[in-house]
């Protein structure tokens, strides 16, 4: 299953997830199926409105079909033409602040295949501290240059750790998280509009507007 966001005001709020602010490692895996593509939309992020991002995954401001991940405002990596409407794709973003250069610090896999990123700015060694701001799905959280996403999102997994390429592929093919160490969010969105977090971290979501619908193909997203 998945949650369908209308691109107007739908949002899921998962709270202030511990370990992201000021952290040097993060992996975010999610299934994405856009109903419409627009530039500068947010799929998931921890955003301090009008100030900064700890991280943000969404569409690039300059091109609606480019998937990007920002680690602090204006500093990001992206893949050209990686998004299409009406198609489920699995994205894994891995941030490793200990890396020597941008390509070591931020990596992306699409449907289990490593992608070559184009970068803007220098990916920092740690994520900015955005205070008590919540991790939100589909919402710009008041950040004026960003918009709500018209998209279906499913099987959100997040770790405050750096997953390997092999682990990323395992997670794409597994409904349940294979790695449980450092898991801070696992929200399969399979329980109506409750958006429960099954990671054990208690980061349950509050759903505003988004509705449950069919999810990714069983061959990838099923148990």
N, C-alpha and C positions, 0 to 999 in steps of 0.2 A: 504494500500500500504506500501512499504518499500523501502529502498535503499540497493543495492547489491554491496558490496565491494570486490575487486578482490584479496586482500591479497598481492598485489605488491606495489601499490602506491596510491590507492584510499583513499580519506580523505574528511571529512566535517568539516569545521572550524566555530565554533560558537562564537568566540571572547572571550575576557577576561570578564567572567561573574562576576559581582560585588557580593560580600558577601561570596564568597567561601574562599578566602585567609584569614587565621587566624580565620575562623569561627569555631563554636563549634557544628553546626548541619547541616545535609545535608541528603536529600532523593533523590535517583535516581531510577526511574522505566524505564524499557525498555524491548522490545521484542527482542529475540536473536534466530537466526537460522543459525548455522555454516554450510558452505559448506565443509570446511575442518578444522580439529583441529590441532593446533600447539602450542607448549609451548610458554609462554611469549608473547602472542598477546594482543593487546589493542582493546577493544570495545569502551570505552569512558574514557577520562582522561584529567586532567589539569596538564601538565608535564613541568617542567623546565629542558631542555635537559641536561643530564649528571649530574644533581645536586639533584633534589628532585621531589616529587609528592605532589600536594595538595590532589588529590585522583586519583585512577585508577581502572577501572573495566575491567577484561579480563580473560585470561587463566593463570593458575599458571606456573611459570618457571619450576617447577619440574614435572608437569603432565598436558598434554594438555586438558584433559577432566574435570579438576577441575576449577570451576568458583571462582575467587577471587576478593576481593576489598582491595586495599592498601590505607592506610591513612598515608602518608609519605613513603619514600623509605625503602623497606625491612620490613615494619611493616604492616601485613595484616591478614585477615581471609579468609578461603576458605572452599568449600564443595566438597568432593571427588566425582568424577564421575557424576557431575551435568550437563554436557554438552554432547550432542550427535549430530551428523551431520544429516541434513535433517529434523530436528524437531524444531518447534517453542516452545520456553519456555519463560515465563514471569519472570523476575528477579526484585526484589525490594531490594535495599540496603539502610539501615537506619543507619546513623552515629549520635551518641549522645555523645558529649564529656563530658557531665556532669555525665555520668555513673561511677559507682565505680570500675568496673572491665571490662576486654575486652568484655565479653558476654553482658554487658549492653551498651557498647559504640558502638559496631558494630553488626548489625543483618541482616539476609537475609531471604527473602521469595522467594520460587520458585513455580510458578503457584498458589500463594496464600497460600502456606503451609510453616510455619516457619521451618527453617533448623538449625541444630547444626553445628556451625562453629569450625574449628580447627584454632588456632592462631599462628602466629610467631611474637614475640616481644610484646611490650606493646602499645596498641592503644592510641595515644596521646589525650590530653584534647582539643586541637585545631588543625586544619589543617595547615600545613606549608604554608607560603606565597611564591608563585611562581611568584610573580610580575605580569607583563602584559601578561604572556603566555596564549594562548587561550585554551578553552575547545574544544577538537577535538574528532571526531568519527573515529575509525578504524586505527588510526595513532599513532606510538610511539613518534612522535614529536622530533626525533633526539636522543631519549634515546637509547644508544647503545646496551643494553641487551634485548630490546623489538622489536617486529615485527608488520607489518601490518596484519590485520585480514581478512581472507577470509570468509565473513559472511554477512548475511542479518540482518539489524537492523531496528526497527520500533517503532513508538509511544514513543518517548523519552520525559520523564517528569522529571523535577528537581525542588526541593524546597530547600531553605535555612531554613529548619525546620525539625523537627522530626515527621514523620507520625506514627500513631498508627497502630496496626495490622488490625483493622477494616477499616481504611482508605486505607491501602495498597490493601486490597481485593477489595474495591470500585474502586480504580484506575485501577486495572487489568481488571475489567469488564466494564470500561467506556472509550469510545473513547475520550470524552472531560474530562479535569481535573475536578474532583468533588470538590477538595480543590483548591481555587484560591489564598488564602493568602500565601505570601512568594514564590509564583510560579515564577521562573526565566527562565524556558525554557520549552516550549511545542512544539515539532517539530514532527508532525505525519508523515512527509515525504510522504504526499499525493498529492503534487503539482509538479510532475515532478522532476526536479533537482534543485528546488529553495530553499528547506530546510528552509521554513519560520518558524519563531518562533511566535506562536500565544498567548504567555503568556502575551503580553503587555510590555515586558521588552526590546524588540528590538534586541534580540540576534539571528538574522537571520543567517543562515548558508551559507557558500560558498562551493559549491560542486566541487570537483576535481576528475573526473573519475567515481565515483559511479553512477549506473544506477537504475532507478525506476523499481520495479518488484512487484509481488504479495506479500501481507503481511500476518499477522497472521490470524487464523480462525475468521470468522465474529462473532461467539459466544463469543469471547473474545475481539477482536480488533475492531469490528464494532460499529457503532453508535447505 
